Amino acid sequence: MSGHAAQVKEHMEVVGSDGQHVGTVDHMDGDRIKLTKKDDPDGSGQHHHYIPASSIAAVEGGKVKLSMPADQAKKAATTPGMSR
């Protein structure tokens, strides 16, 4: 796990490089951030989505800041069984 990933805690907000909301951390799952179902990018609220820890630019101010804009992060988020 990278240094940034070790700082990620449950219920932290995940934001894109543009400061826009991507999701809320459910927990770290290996080398991925597991987002809560309520932040399901497909809008159904039925699936957890995952963002690679390698996308973390910083963890500061109680937020996980990604190295990509929120829209791009939401499109890149995967569900279990889908390739990254």
PDB file of N, CA, C and O in Angstrom:
ATOM      1  N   MET A   1       0.846  -1.175   0.000  1.00  0.00           N
ATOM      2  CA  MET A   1       0.000   0.000   0.000  1.00  0.00           C
ATOM      3  C   MET A   1       0.891   1.236   0.000  1.00  0.00           C
ATOM      4  O   MET A   1       1.868   1.297   0.745  1.00  0.00           O
ATOM      5  N   SER A   2       0.560   2.216  -0.826  1.00  0.00           N
ATOM      6  CA  SER A   2       1.362   3.434  -0.878  1.00  0.00           C
ATOM      7  C   SER A   2       1.178   4.243   0.397  1.00  0.00           C
ATOM      8  O   SER A   2       0.248   4.001   1.166  1.00  0.00           O
ATOM      9  N   GLY A   3       2.066   5.202   0.615  1.00  0.00           N
ATOM     10  CA  GLY A   3       1.973   6.056   1.792  1.00  0.00           C
ATOM     11  C   GLY A   3       0.646   6.774   1.891  1.00  0.00           C
ATOM     12  O   GLY A   3       0.079   6.887   2.979  1.00  0.00           O
ATOM     13  N   HIS A   4       0.137   7.267   0.756  1.00  0.00           N
ATOM     14  CA  HIS A   4      -1.159   7.948   0.767  1.00  0.00           C
ATOM     15  C   HIS A   4      -2.278   6.984   1.135  1.00  0.00           C
ATOM     16  O   HIS A   4      -3.166   7.329   1.915  1.00  0.00           O
ATOM     17  N   ALA A   5      -2.242   5.798   0.586  1.00  0.00           N
ATOM     18  CA  ALA A   5      -3.311   4.823   0.834  1.00  0.00           C
ATOM     19  C   ALA A   5      -3.386   4.469   2.313  1.00  0.00           C
ATOM     20  O   ALA A   5      -4.474   4.226   2.836  1.00  0.00           O
ATOM     21  N   ALA A   6      -2.243   4.436   2.992  1.00  0.00           N
ATOM     22  CA  ALA A   6      -2.219   4.101   4.419  1.00  0.00           C
ATOM     23  C   ALA A   6      -2.922   5.168   5.261  1.00  0.00           C
ATOM     24  O   ALA A   6      -3.321   4.901   6.395  1.00  0.00           O
ATOM     25  N   GLN A   7      -3.075   6.376   4.707  1.00  0.00           N
ATOM     26  CA  GLN A   7      -3.728   7.472   5.425  1.00  0.00           C
ATOM     27  C   GLN A   7      -5.238   7.519   5.201  1.00  0.00           C
ATOM     28  O   GLN A   7      -5.941   8.261   5.887  1.00  0.00           O
ATOM     29  N   VAL A   8      -5.742   6.732   4.248  1.00  0.00           N
ATOM     30  CA  VAL A   8      -7.159   6.747   3.903  1.00  0.00           C
ATOM     31  C   VAL A   8      -7.960   6.055   5.008  1.00  0.00           C
ATOM     32  O   VAL A   8      -7.641   4.942   5.425  1.00  0.00           O
ATOM     33  N   LYS A   9      -9.008   6.743   5.469  1.00  0.00           N
ATOM     34  CA  LYS A   9      -9.860   6.222   6.538  1.00  0.00           C
ATOM     35  C   LYS A   9     -11.314   6.163   6.080  1.00  0.00           C
ATOM     36  O   LYS A   9     -11.737   6.887   5.180  1.00  0.00           O
ATOM     37  N   GLU A  10     -12.060   5.278   6.730  1.00  0.00           N
ATOM     38  CA  GLU A  10     -13.488   5.119   6.464  1.00  0.00           C
ATOM     39  C   GLU A  10     -14.204   6.462   6.593  1.00  0.00           C
ATOM     40  O   GLU A  10     -13.909   7.254   7.487  1.00  0.00           O
ATOM     41  N   HIS A  11     -15.139   6.701   5.695  1.00  0.00           N
ATOM     42  CA  HIS A  11     -16.011   7.881   5.662  1.00  0.00           C
ATOM     43  C   HIS A  11     -15.339   9.163   5.179  1.00  0.00           C
ATOM     44  O   HIS A  11     -15.960  10.225   5.218  1.00  0.00           O
ATOM     45  N   MET A  12     -14.071   9.094   4.721  1.00  0.00           N
ATOM     46  CA  MET A  12     -13.453  10.282   4.140  1.00  0.00           C
ATOM     47  C   MET A  12     -14.105  10.573   2.797  1.00  0.00           C
ATOM     48  O   MET A  12     -14.510   9.657   2.081  1.00  0.00           O
ATOM     49  N   GLU A  13     -14.203  11.843   2.464  1.00  0.00           N
ATOM     50  CA  GLU A  13     -14.704  12.226   1.150  1.00  0.00           C
ATOM     51  C   GLU A  13     -13.581  12.050   0.138  1.00  0.00           C
ATOM     52  O   GLU A  13     -12.423  12.359   0.419  1.00  0.00           O
ATOM     53  N   VAL A  14     -13.936  11.551  -1.042  1.00  0.00           N
ATOM     54  CA  VAL A  14     -12.994  11.421  -2.153  1.00  0.00           C
ATOM     55  C   VAL A  14     -13.366  12.496  -3.165  1.00  0.00           C
ATOM     56  O   VAL A  14     -14.508  12.571  -3.618  1.00  0.00           O
ATOM     57  N   VAL A  15     -12.377  13.335  -3.516  1.00  0.00           N
ATOM     58  CA  VAL A  15     -12.622  14.416  -4.470  1.00  0.00           C
ATOM     59  C   VAL A  15     -11.632  14.319  -5.619  1.00  0.00           C
ATOM     60  O   VAL A  15     -10.519  13.816  -5.469  1.00  0.00           O
ATOM     61  N   GLY A  16     -12.065  14.811  -6.758  1.00  0.00           N
ATOM     62  CA  GLY A  16     -11.194  14.843  -7.924  1.00  0.00           C
ATOM     63  C   GLY A  16     -10.201  15.984  -7.817  1.00  0.00           C
ATOM     64  O   GLY A  16     -10.259  16.784  -6.883  1.00  0.00           O
ATOM     65  N   SER A  17      -9.297  16.054  -8.769  1.00  0.00           N
ATOM     66  CA  SER A  17      -8.303  17.125  -8.797  1.00  0.00           C
ATOM     67  C   SER A  17      -8.965  18.500  -8.960  1.00  0.00           C
ATOM     68  O   SER A  17      -8.356  19.532  -8.680  1.00  0.00           O
ATOM     69  N   ASP A  18     -10.218  18.493  -9.417  1.00  0.00           N
ATOM     70  CA  ASP A  18     -10.990  19.726  -9.578  1.00  0.00           C
ATOM     71  C   ASP A  18     -11.772  20.090  -8.316  1.00  0.00           C
ATOM     72  O   ASP A  18     -12.502  21.080  -8.295  1.00  0.00           O
ATOM     73  N   GLY A  19     -11.611  19.273  -7.252  1.00  0.00           N
ATOM     74  CA  GLY A  19     -12.299  19.537  -5.984  1.00  0.00           C
ATOM     75  C   GLY A  19     -13.723  19.030  -5.928  1.00  0.00           C
ATOM     76  O   GLY A  19     -14.393  19.192  -4.908  1.00  0.00           O
ATOM     77  N   GLN A  20     -14.204  18.418  -7.005  1.00  0.00           N
ATOM     78  CA  GLN A  20     -15.584  17.932  -7.062  1.00  0.00           C
ATOM     79  C   GLN A  20     -15.704  16.546  -6.409  1.00  0.00           C
ATOM     80  O   GLN A  20     -14.775  15.741  -6.463  1.00  0.00           O
ATOM     81  N   HIS A  21     -16.850  16.290  -5.800  1.00  0.00           N
ATOM     82  CA  HIS A  21     -17.126  15.038  -5.090  1.00  0.00           C
ATOM     83  C   HIS A  21     -17.128  13.834  -6.036  1.00  0.00           C
ATOM     84  O   HIS A  21     -17.767  13.847  -7.088  1.00  0.00           O
ATOM     85  N   VAL A  22     -16.400  12.802  -5.633  1.00  0.00           N
ATOM     86  CA  VAL A  22     -16.383  11.536  -6.371  1.00  0.00           C
ATOM     87  C   VAL A  22     -17.132  10.482  -5.579  1.00  0.00           C
ATOM     88  O   VAL A  22     -17.910   9.711  -6.141  1.00  0.00           O
ATOM     89  N   GLY A  23     -16.900  10.447  -4.273  1.00  0.00           N
ATOM     90  CA  GLY A  23     -17.539   9.440  -3.446  1.00  0.00           C
ATOM     91  C   GLY A  23     -17.093   9.541  -2.000  1.00  0.00           C
ATOM     92  O   GLY A  23     -16.427  10.493  -1.593  1.00  0.00           O
ATOM     93  N   THR A  24     -17.482   8.524  -1.233  1.00  0.00           N
ATOM     94  CA  THR A  24     -17.125   8.426   0.174  1.00  0.00           C
ATOM     95  C   THR A  24     -16.460   7.082   0.392  1.00  0.00           C
ATOM     96  O   THR A  24     -16.942   6.062  -0.101  1.00  0.00           O
ATOM     97  N   VAL A  25     -15.362   7.071   1.125  1.00  0.00           N
ATOM     98  CA  VAL A  25     -14.617   5.841   1.378  1.00  0.00           C
ATOM     99  C   VAL A  25     -15.450   4.893   2.233  1.00  0.00           C
ATOM    100  O   VAL A  25     -15.908   5.267   3.313  1.00  0.00           O
ATOM    101  N   ASP A  26     -15.646   3.671   1.752  1.00  0.00           N
ATOM    102  CA  ASP A  26     -16.188   2.593   2.573  1.00  0.00           C
ATOM    103  C   ASP A  26     -15.016   2.019   3.370  1.00  0.00           C
ATOM    104  O   ASP A  26     -15.058   1.950   4.598  1.00  0.00           O
ATOM    105  N   HIS A  27     -13.971   1.610   2.648  1.00  0.00           N
ATOM    106  CA  HIS A  27     -12.698   1.190   3.254  1.00  0.00           C
ATOM    107  C   HIS A  27     -11.681   0.914   2.152  1.00  0.00           C
ATOM    108  O   HIS A  27     -12.022   0.884   0.969  1.00  0.00           O
ATOM    109  N   MET A  28     -10.449   0.717   2.551  1.00  0.00           N
ATOM    110  CA  MET A  28      -9.421   0.306   1.596  1.00  0.00           C
ATOM    111  C   MET A  28      -9.558  -1.197   1.394  1.00  0.00           C
ATOM    112  O   MET A  28      -9.718  -1.953   2.352  1.00  0.00           O
ATOM    113  N   ASP A  29      -9.494  -1.612   0.157  1.00  0.00           N
ATOM    114  CA  ASP A  29      -9.586  -3.028  -0.192  1.00  0.00           C
ATOM    115  C   ASP A  29      -8.337  -3.367  -1.005  1.00  0.00           C
ATOM    116  O   ASP A  29      -8.331  -3.291  -2.234  1.00  0.00           O
ATOM    117  N   GLY A  30      -7.292  -3.740  -0.291  1.00  0.00           N
ATOM    118  CA  GLY A  30      -6.021  -3.999  -0.959  1.00  0.00           C
ATOM    119  C   GLY A  30      -5.451  -2.713  -1.514  1.00  0.00           C
ATOM    120  O   GLY A  30      -5.182  -1.773  -0.766  1.00  0.00           O
ATOM    121  N   ASP A  31      -5.264  -2.663  -2.833  1.00  0.00           N
ATOM    122  CA  ASP A  31      -4.706  -1.480  -3.474  1.00  0.00           C
ATOM    123  C   ASP A  31      -5.781  -0.614  -4.135  1.00  0.00           C
ATOM    124  O   ASP A  31      -5.509   0.122  -5.084  1.00  0.00           O
ATOM    125  N   ARG A  32      -7.007  -0.719  -3.613  1.00  0.00           N
ATOM    126  CA  ARG A  32      -8.126   0.055  -4.172  1.00  0.00           C
ATOM    127  C   ARG A  32      -8.916   0.723  -3.055  1.00  0.00           C
ATOM    128  O   ARG A  32      -8.990   0.216  -1.936  1.00  0.00           O
ATOM    129  N   ILE A  33      -9.505   1.870  -3.377  1.00  0.00           N
ATOM    130  CA  ILE A  33     -10.448   2.526  -2.476  1.00  0.00           C
ATOM    131  C   ILE A  33     -11.828   1.982  -2.824  1.00  0.00           C
ATOM    132  O   ILE A  33     -12.268   2.072  -3.970  1.00  0.00           O
ATOM    133  N   LYS A  34     -12.495   1.425  -1.845  1.00  0.00           N
ATOM    134  CA  LYS A  34     -13.866   0.955  -2.048  1.00  0.00           C
ATOM    135  C   LYS A  34     -14.797   2.090  -1.639  1.00  0.00           C
ATOM    136  O   LYS A  34     -14.757   2.548  -0.497  1.00  0.00           O
ATOM    137  N   LEU A  35     -15.633   2.543  -2.566  1.00  0.00           N
ATOM    138  CA  LEU A  35     -16.577   3.620  -2.292  1.00  0.00           C
ATOM    139  C   LEU A  35     -17.886   3.057  -1.750  1.00  0.00           C
ATOM    140  O   LEU A  35     -18.252   1.919  -2.045  1.00  0.00           O
ATOM    141  N   THR A  36     -18.585   3.860  -0.958  1.00  0.00           N
ATOM    142  CA  THR A  36     -19.882   3.428  -0.434  1.00  0.00           C
ATOM    143  C   THR A  36     -20.884   3.286  -1.578  1.00  0.00           C
ATOM    144  O   THR A  36     -20.736   3.915  -2.626  1.00  0.00           O
ATOM    145  N   LYS A  37     -21.895   2.461  -1.368  1.00  0.00           N
ATOM    146  CA  LYS A  37     -22.912   2.248  -2.401  1.00  0.00           C
ATOM    147  C   LYS A  37     -23.689   3.526  -2.709  1.00  0.00           C
ATOM    148  O   LYS A  37     -24.119   3.729  -3.844  1.00  0.00           O
ATOM    149  N   LYS A  38     -23.873   4.396  -1.700  1.00  0.00           N
ATOM    150  CA  LYS A  38     -24.661   5.608  -1.950  1.00  0.00           C
ATOM    151  C   LYS A  38     -24.007   6.518  -2.988  1.00  0.00           C
ATOM    152  O   LYS A  38     -24.667   7.375  -3.577  1.00  0.00           O
ATOM    153  N   ASP A  39     -22.702   6.325  -3.206  1.00  0.00           N
ATOM    154  CA  ASP A  39     -21.981   7.118  -4.204  1.00  0.00           C
ATOM    155  C   ASP A  39     -21.762   6.347  -5.497  1.00  0.00           C
ATOM    156  O   ASP A  39     -20.847   6.658  -6.259  1.00  0.00           O
ATOM    157  N   ASP A  40     -22.584   5.355  -5.745  1.00  0.00           N
ATOM    158  CA  ASP A  40     -22.501   4.534  -6.944  1.00  0.00           C
ATOM    159  C   ASP A  40     -22.561   5.425  -8.184  1.00  0.00           C
ATOM    160  O   ASP A  40     -23.594   6.046  -8.432  1.00  0.00           O
ATOM    161  N   PRO A  41     -21.461   5.507  -8.985  1.00  0.00           N
ATOM    162  CA  PRO A  41     -21.457   6.388 -10.160  1.00  0.00           C
ATOM    163  C   PRO A  41     -22.542   6.089 -11.180  1.00  0.00           C
ATOM    164  O   PRO A  41     -22.903   6.970 -11.960  1.00  0.00           O
ATOM    165  N   ASP A  42     -23.080   4.853 -11.197  1.00  0.00           N
ATOM    166  CA  ASP A  42     -24.136   4.573 -12.168  1.00  0.00           C
ATOM    167  C   ASP A  42     -25.504   5.025 -11.668  1.00  0.00           C
ATOM    168  O   ASP A  42     -26.502   4.902 -12.379  1.00  0.00           O
ATOM    169  N   GLY A  43     -25.549   5.558 -10.422  1.00  0.00           N
ATOM    170  CA  GLY A  43     -26.784   6.139  -9.902  1.00  0.00           C
ATOM    171  C   GLY A  43     -27.760   5.159  -9.291  1.00  0.00           C
ATOM    172  O   GLY A  43     -28.789   5.579  -8.762  1.00  0.00           O
ATOM    173  N   SER A  44     -27.475   3.862  -9.344  1.00  0.00           N
ATOM    174  CA  SER A  44     -28.423   2.882  -8.825  1.00  0.00           C
ATOM    175  C   SER A  44     -28.332   2.721  -7.311  1.00  0.00           C
ATOM    176  O   SER A  44     -29.300   2.296  -6.680  1.00  0.00           O
ATOM    177  N   GLY A  45     -27.192   3.053  -6.721  1.00  0.00           N
ATOM    178  CA  GLY A  45     -27.007   2.878  -5.286  1.00  0.00           C
ATOM    179  C   GLY A  45     -26.928   1.416  -4.872  1.00  0.00           C
ATOM    180  O   GLY A  45     -27.097   1.092  -3.696  1.00  0.00           O
ATOM    181  N   GLN A  46     -26.673   0.528  -5.833  1.00  0.00           N
ATOM    182  CA  GLN A  46     -26.666  -0.906  -5.551  1.00  0.00           C
ATOM    183  C   GLN A  46     -25.274  -1.520  -5.601  1.00  0.00           C
ATOM    184  O   GLN A  46     -25.104  -2.688  -5.249  1.00  0.00           O
ATOM    185  N   HIS A  47     -24.277  -0.754  -6.031  1.00  0.00           N
ATOM    186  CA  HIS A  47     -22.956  -1.339  -6.223  1.00  0.00           C
ATOM    187  C   HIS A  47     -21.872  -0.525  -5.546  1.00  0.00           C
ATOM    188  O   HIS A  47     -21.934   0.703  -5.490  1.00  0.00           O
ATOM    189  N   HIS A  48     -20.888  -1.224  -5.037  1.00  0.00           N
ATOM    190  CA  HIS A  48     -19.658  -0.554  -4.600  1.00  0.00           C
ATOM    191  C   HIS A  48     -18.799  -0.364  -5.844  1.00  0.00           C
ATOM    192  O   HIS A  48     -18.775  -1.224  -6.725  1.00  0.00           O
ATOM    193  N   HIS A  49     -18.114   0.731  -5.915  1.00  0.00           N
ATOM    194  CA  HIS A  49     -17.159   0.976  -6.991  1.00  0.00           C
ATOM    195  C   HIS A  49     -15.780   1.152  -6.376  1.00  0.00           C
ATOM    196  O   HIS A  49     -15.649   1.500  -5.203  1.00  0.00           O
ATOM    197  N   TYR A  50     -14.770   0.911  -7.167  1.00  0.00           N
ATOM    198  CA  TYR A  50     -13.394   0.927  -6.696  1.00  0.00           C
ATOM    199  C   TYR A  50     -12.553   1.870  -7.529  1.00  0.00           C
ATOM    200  O   TYR A  50     -12.709   1.967  -8.746  1.00  0.00           O
ATOM    201  N   ILE A  51     -11.654   2.565  -6.840  1.00  0.00           N
ATOM    202  CA  ILE A  51     -10.703   3.454  -7.498  1.00  0.00           C
ATOM    203  C   ILE A  51      -9.311   3.001  -7.082  1.00  0.00           C
ATOM    204  O   ILE A  51      -9.069   2.796  -5.893  1.00  0.00           O
ATOM    205  N   PRO A  52      -8.397   2.839  -8.017  1.00  0.00           N
ATOM    206  CA  PRO A  52      -7.046   2.394  -7.658  1.00  0.00           C
ATOM    207  C   PRO A  52      -6.351   3.387  -6.724  1.00  0.00           C
ATOM    208  O   PRO A  52      -6.446   4.600  -6.911  1.00  0.00           O
ATOM    209  N   ALA A  53      -5.662   2.862  -5.731  1.00  0.00           N
ATOM    210  CA  ALA A  53      -4.913   3.712  -4.797  1.00  0.00           C
ATOM    211  C   ALA A  53      -3.863   4.528  -5.537  1.00  0.00           C
ATOM    212  O   ALA A  53      -3.466   5.595  -5.068  1.00  0.00           O
ATOM    213  N   SER A  54      -3.415   4.045  -6.676  1.00  0.00           N
ATOM    214  CA  SER A  54      -2.415   4.782  -7.468  1.00  0.00           C
ATOM    215  C   SER A  54      -2.957   6.121  -7.968  1.00  0.00           C
ATOM    216  O   SER A  54      -2.188   6.968  -8.421  1.00  0.00           O
ATOM    217  N   SER A  55      -4.280   6.320  -7.890  1.00  0.00           N
ATOM    218  CA  SER A  55      -4.899   7.578  -8.324  1.00  0.00           C
ATOM    219  C   SER A  55      -4.888   8.640  -7.232  1.00  0.00           C
ATOM    220  O   SER A  55      -5.275   9.782  -7.482  1.00  0.00           O
ATOM    221  N   ILE A  56      -4.453   8.286  -6.026  1.00  0.00           N
ATOM    222  CA  ILE A  56      -4.448   9.237  -4.911  1.00  0.00           C
ATOM    223  C   ILE A  56      -3.281  10.205  -5.079  1.00  0.00           C
ATOM    224  O   ILE A  56      -2.125   9.795  -5.178  1.00  0.00           O
ATOM    225  N   ALA A  57      -3.607  11.497  -5.110  1.00  0.00           N
ATOM    226  CA  ALA A  57      -2.574  12.535  -5.189  1.00  0.00           C
ATOM    227  C   ALA A  57      -2.172  12.990  -3.791  1.00  0.00           C
ATOM    228  O   ALA A  57      -1.004  13.292  -3.544  1.00  0.00           O
ATOM    229  N   ALA A  58      -3.146  13.041  -2.869  1.00  0.00           N
ATOM    230  CA  ALA A  58      -2.872  13.505  -1.513  1.00  0.00           C
ATOM    231  C   ALA A  58      -4.027  13.112  -0.597  1.00  0.00           C
ATOM    232  O   ALA A  58      -5.145  12.865  -1.047  1.00  0.00           O
ATOM    233  N   VAL A  59      -3.731  13.060   0.687  1.00  0.00           N
ATOM    234  CA  VAL A  59      -4.754  12.897   1.707  1.00  0.00           C
ATOM    235  C   VAL A  59      -4.526  14.046   2.676  1.00  0.00           C
ATOM    236  O   VAL A  59      -3.543  14.070   3.416  1.00  0.00           O
ATOM    237  N   GLU A  60      -5.456  15.000   2.658  1.00  0.00           N
ATOM    238  CA  GLU A  60      -5.304  16.177   3.510  1.00  0.00           C
ATOM    239  C   GLU A  60      -6.656  16.794   3.811  1.00  0.00           C
ATOM    240  O   GLU A  60      -7.592  16.696   3.017  1.00  0.00           O
ATOM    241  N   GLY A  61      -6.743  17.425   4.959  1.00  0.00           N
ATOM    242  CA  GLY A  61      -7.996  18.070   5.344  1.00  0.00           C
ATOM    243  C   GLY A  61      -9.150  17.099   5.453  1.00  0.00           C
ATOM    244  O   GLY A  61     -10.301  17.483   5.244  1.00  0.00           O
ATOM    245  N   GLY A  62      -8.863  15.842   5.777  1.00  0.00           N
ATOM    246  CA  GLY A  62      -9.919  14.842   5.904  1.00  0.00           C
ATOM    247  C   GLY A  62     -10.494  14.377   4.578  1.00  0.00           C
ATOM    248  O   GLY A  62     -11.548  13.742   4.540  1.00  0.00           O
ATOM    249  N   LYS A  63      -9.801  14.694   3.489  1.00  0.00           N
ATOM    250  CA  LYS A  63     -10.271  14.304   2.162  1.00  0.00           C
ATOM    251  C   LYS A  63      -9.182  13.554   1.414  1.00  0.00           C
ATOM    252  O   LYS A  63      -7.988  13.773   1.618  1.00  0.00           O
ATOM    253  N   VAL A  64      -9.635  12.659   0.539  1.00  0.00           N
ATOM    254  CA  VAL A  64      -8.741  11.955  -0.374  1.00  0.00           C
ATOM    255  C   VAL A  64      -8.820  12.706  -1.695  1.00  0.00           C
ATOM    256  O   VAL A  64      -9.878  12.770  -2.320  1.00  0.00           O
ATOM    257  N   LYS A  65      -7.703  13.267  -2.111  1.00  0.00           N
ATOM    258  CA  LYS A  65      -7.664  14.024  -3.364  1.00  0.00           C
ATOM    259  C   LYS A  65      -7.025  13.164  -4.437  1.00  0.00           C
ATOM    260  O   LYS A  65      -5.930  12.630  -4.261  1.00  0.00           O
ATOM    261  N   LEU A  66      -7.733  13.039  -5.556  1.00  0.00           N
ATOM    262  CA  LEU A  66      -7.257  12.210  -6.662  1.00  0.00           C
ATOM    263  C   LEU A  66      -6.436  13.023  -7.659  1.00  0.00           C
ATOM    264  O   LEU A  66      -6.463  14.254  -7.656  1.00  0.00           O
ATOM    265  N   SER A  67      -5.717  12.315  -8.499  1.00  0.00           N
ATOM    266  CA  SER A  67      -4.868  12.956  -9.512  1.00  0.00           C
ATOM    267  C   SER A  67      -5.615  13.196 -10.813  1.00  0.00           C
ATOM    268  O   SER A  67      -4.999  13.541 -11.822  1.00  0.00           O
ATOM    269  N   MET A  68      -6.927  13.021 -10.809  1.00  0.00           N
ATOM    270  CA  MET A  68      -7.738  13.225 -12.011  1.00  0.00           C
ATOM    271  C   MET A  68      -9.031  13.939 -11.623  1.00  0.00           C
ATOM    272  O   MET A  68      -9.454  13.859 -10.469  1.00  0.00           O
ATOM    273  N   PRO A  69      -9.661  14.633 -12.563  1.00  0.00           N
ATOM    274  CA  PRO A  69     -10.933  15.300 -12.275  1.00  0.00           C
ATOM    275  C   PRO A  69     -12.021  14.294 -11.893  1.00  0.00           C
ATOM    276  O   PRO A  69     -11.950  13.122 -12.263  1.00  0.00           O
ATOM    277  N   ALA A  70     -13.009  14.755 -11.162  1.00  0.00           N
ATOM    278  CA  ALA A  70     -14.079  13.893 -10.661  1.00  0.00           C
ATOM    279  C   ALA A  70     -14.783  13.112 -11.776  1.00  0.00           C
ATOM    280  O   ALA A  70     -15.016  11.912 -11.628  1.00  0.00           O
ATOM    281  N   ASP A  71     -15.119  13.763 -12.874  1.00  0.00           N
ATOM    282  CA  ASP A  71     -15.818  13.071 -13.964  1.00  0.00           C
ATOM    283  C   ASP A  71     -14.992  11.907 -14.499  1.00  0.00           C
ATOM    284  O   ASP A  71     -15.522  10.828 -14.764  1.00  0.00           O
ATOM    285  N   GLN A  72     -13.705  12.132 -14.655  1.00  0.00           N
ATOM    286  CA  GLN A  72     -12.823  11.072 -15.146  1.00  0.00           C
ATOM    287  C   GLN A  72     -12.735   9.936 -14.130  1.00  0.00           C
ATOM    288  O   GLN A  72     -12.747   8.763 -14.504  1.00  0.00           O
ATOM    289  N   ALA A  73     -12.647  10.282 -12.843  1.00  0.00           N
ATOM    290  CA  ALA A  73     -12.563   9.262 -11.792  1.00  0.00           C
ATOM    291  C   ALA A  73     -13.825   8.416 -11.750  1.00  0.00           C
ATOM    292  O   ALA A  73     -13.752   7.199 -11.578  1.00  0.00           O
ATOM    293  N   LYS A  74     -14.971   9.045 -11.903  1.00  0.00           N
ATOM    294  CA  LYS A  74     -16.238   8.301 -11.885  1.00  0.00           C
ATOM    295  C   LYS A  74     -16.320   7.341 -13.072  1.00  0.00           C
ATOM    296  O   LYS A  74     -16.812   6.221 -12.937  1.00  0.00           O
ATOM    297  N   LYS A  75     -15.840   7.781 -14.226  1.00  0.00           N
ATOM    298  CA  LYS A  75     -15.843   6.913 -15.410  1.00  0.00           C
ATOM    299  C   LYS A  75     -14.868   5.766 -15.263  1.00  0.00           C
ATOM    300  O   LYS A  75     -15.104   4.673 -15.779  1.00  0.00           O
ATOM    301  N   ALA A  76     -13.760   6.011 -14.553  1.00  0.00           N
ATOM    302  CA  ALA A  76     -12.724   4.989 -14.379  1.00  0.00           C
ATOM    303  C   ALA A  76     -13.022   4.014 -13.248  1.00  0.00           C
ATOM    304  O   ALA A  76     -12.420   2.943 -13.176  1.00  0.00           O
ATOM    305  N   ALA A  77     -13.956   4.382 -12.357  1.00  0.00           N
ATOM    306  CA  ALA A  77     -14.288   3.520 -11.225  1.00  0.00           C
ATOM    307  C   ALA A  77     -14.848   2.196 -11.747  1.00  0.00           C
ATOM    308  O   ALA A  77     -15.623   2.159 -12.703  1.00  0.00           O
ATOM    309  N   THR A  78     -14.434   1.118 -11.093  1.00  0.00           N
ATOM    310  CA  THR A  78     -14.870  -0.206 -11.532  1.00  0.00           C
ATOM    311  C   THR A  78     -15.717  -0.878 -10.476  1.00  0.00           C
ATOM    312  O   THR A  78     -15.659  -0.533  -9.296  1.00  0.00           O
ATOM    313  N   THR A  79     -16.509  -1.847 -10.919  1.00  0.00           N
ATOM    314  CA  THR A  79     -17.268  -2.698  -9.992  1.00  0.00           C
ATOM    315  C   THR A  79     -16.585  -4.056  -9.987  1.00  0.00           C
ATOM    316  O   THR A  79     -15.853  -4.385 -10.920  1.00  0.00           O
ATOM    317  N   PRO A  80     -16.817  -4.854  -8.937  1.00  0.00           N
ATOM    318  CA  PRO A  80     -16.190  -6.183  -8.896  1.00  0.00           C
ATOM    319  C   PRO A  80     -16.524  -6.977 -10.157  1.00  0.00           C
ATOM    320  O   PRO A  80     -17.655  -6.954 -10.642  1.00  0.00           O
ATOM    321  N   GLY A  81     -15.528  -7.669 -10.671  1.00  0.00           N
ATOM    322  CA  GLY A  81     -15.736  -8.480 -11.857  1.00  0.00           C
ATOM    323  C   GLY A  81     -15.484  -7.736 -13.150  1.00  0.00           C
ATOM    324  O   GLY A  81     -15.424  -8.348 -14.216  1.00  0.00           O
ATOM    325  N   MET A  82     -15.335  -6.417 -13.070  1.00  0.00           N
ATOM    326  CA  MET A  82     -15.036  -5.635 -14.277  1.00  0.00           C
ATOM    327  C   MET A  82     -13.547  -5.363 -14.299  1.00  0.00           C
ATOM    328  O   MET A  82     -12.924  -5.214 -13.248  1.00  0.00           O
ATOM    329  N   SER A  83     -12.977  -5.297 -15.475  1.00  0.00           N
ATOM    330  CA  SER A  83     -11.543  -4.986 -15.575  1.00  0.00           C
ATOM    331  C   SER A  83     -11.336  -3.500 -15.334  1.00  0.00           C
ATOM    332  O   SER A  83     -12.251  -2.695 -15.509  1.00  0.00           O
ATOM    333  N   ARG A  84     -10.118  -3.148 -14.928  1.00  0.00           N
ATOM    334  CA  ARG A  84      -9.810  -1.748 -14.632  1.00  0.00           C
ATOM    335  C   ARG A  84      -9.506  -0.964 -15.857  1.00  0.00           C
ATOM    336  O   ARG A  84      -9.227   0.231 -15.771  1.00  0.00           O
TER     337      ARG A  84
END
